[in-house]
C-alpha cells in the first residue's frame, strides 16, 4: 500500500456485487469504517479479526449464514450491522464486543438469543425484528444502557419479567408477535416513551401500565382487548393511543384524565357508548370512532373545542 492508501480510514464497498471480500482490505488495519452492505457475500473470512481499529462494520443485505469466531476480536466496534442476511445463530465471541452501542440483526432467521446477550453493557440500540424468536433470555434485563429495542415480527408468546429492568429504555417495539399478556414488570420502564403492541393476541393490560409516566405513544391496535384498566388514566404524558380492531365494549371513565391526549383511535370495536368524561380531553384533536356500534354521543363531547 502507498502512503495515501494507508491514510484511508473509511472504505465503502457497498453495492458492488461482491461474492468475497478482496484480500487487500485486510491489510488496511487502520480502517475505522468498512461498508460491505448490498453485496452477495456468503461468508466472512477469519481475517476480519485483523481489522481491530474498526468502529463500524456494515454487512446488511448479503447472504451470510454464519460468522467466524474472529468477529469477537473487533474490540473497538461500536456499530455492527448484520441485518437482512440468513443468520440462524451467532458465535459466542460476538458477545465479547464490549464497546458495541448498536447491533442490527433484523431480517434474519434467529430463533433465540443466548444468556450472553447481557454482556453487551454499552448497547443502546438493538434491532431484532423480523426473525423467528419465540422467547427472550432473562439476561436481556442486564442491558442497562439500552434505549431502543425492536422485537416486532417474531413469534414471542410472552416476555420475561426482567424486561422491567431496562431503566434506560425509551422505545419498545413488540408488534406482530403472539403475546397474550404482559408481565406486571412492564410498569417499571419509567423512561419508556413509545410502546408498540399492535397485532398480538392481548386480551387485557396489567394495571401497572399506569406507571409508565413518560409514555407518549401507546399502540394497541389489532388485539383482543375487551376492556382497559382504570389505571390508564394515570398516563399523564400520553399523546396518542391506538385501540383499533379490538373487542372493547366500553371505556373507563378515567380516560378523561388524559389531559395531554391529542389522538384517540377507537375504530372497529364493539363500543355502544362513550363515557361523559370524554369531554374532559381538552387537548384532543383527533377522535376516530369509525365502525363501532355507537348510536349516540354523550353531550359532553361538545366540550372538545377542536
HUWOPE-V926256 format. One record per backbone hydrogen bond with DSSP energy under -1.0 kcal/mol. CO is the residue of the C=O (numbers start at 1). NH is the residue of the N-H. If there is no record, write none. Layout:
co=<CO:CO>
nh=<NH:NH>
//
This chain:
co=<2:3:9:9:11:18:22:23:24:25:27:28:32:32:33:34:35:37:41:45:46:47:48:50:51:55:55:56:57:58:60:64:68:69:70:71:73:74:78:78:79:80:81:83:84:87:91:92:93:94:96:97:101:101:102:103:104:106:110:111:114:115:116:117:119:120:124:124:125:126:127:129:133:137:138:139:140:142:143:147:147:148:149:150:152:156:157:160:161:162:163:165:166:170:170:171:172:173:175:179:180:183:184:185:186:188:189:193:193:194:195:196:198:202:203:206:207:208:209:211:212:216:216:217:218:219:221:225:226:229:230:231:232:234:235:239:239:240:241:242:244:248:249:252:253:254:255:257:258:262:262:263:264:265:267:271:275:276:277:278:280:281:286:288:290:298:299:300:301:303>
nh=<6:7:32:33:35:40:25:26:27:28:29:31:55:56:11:58:13:15:63:48:49:50:51:52:54:78:79:34:81:36:38:86:71:72:73:74:75:77:101:102:57:104:59:61:62:109:94:95:96:97:98:100:124:125:80:127:82:84:132:134:117:118:119:120:121:123:147:148:103:150:105:107:155:140:141:142:143:144:146:170:171:126:173:128:130:178:180:163:164:165:166:167:169:193:194:149:196:151:153:201:203:186:187:188:189:190:192:216:217:172:219:174:176:224:226:209:210:211:212:213:215:239:240:195:242:197:199:247:249:232:233:234:235:236:238:262:263:218:265:220:222:270:272:255:256:257:258:259:261:285:286:241:288:243:245:293:278:279:280:281:282:284:264:266:268:301:302:303:304:305>
//
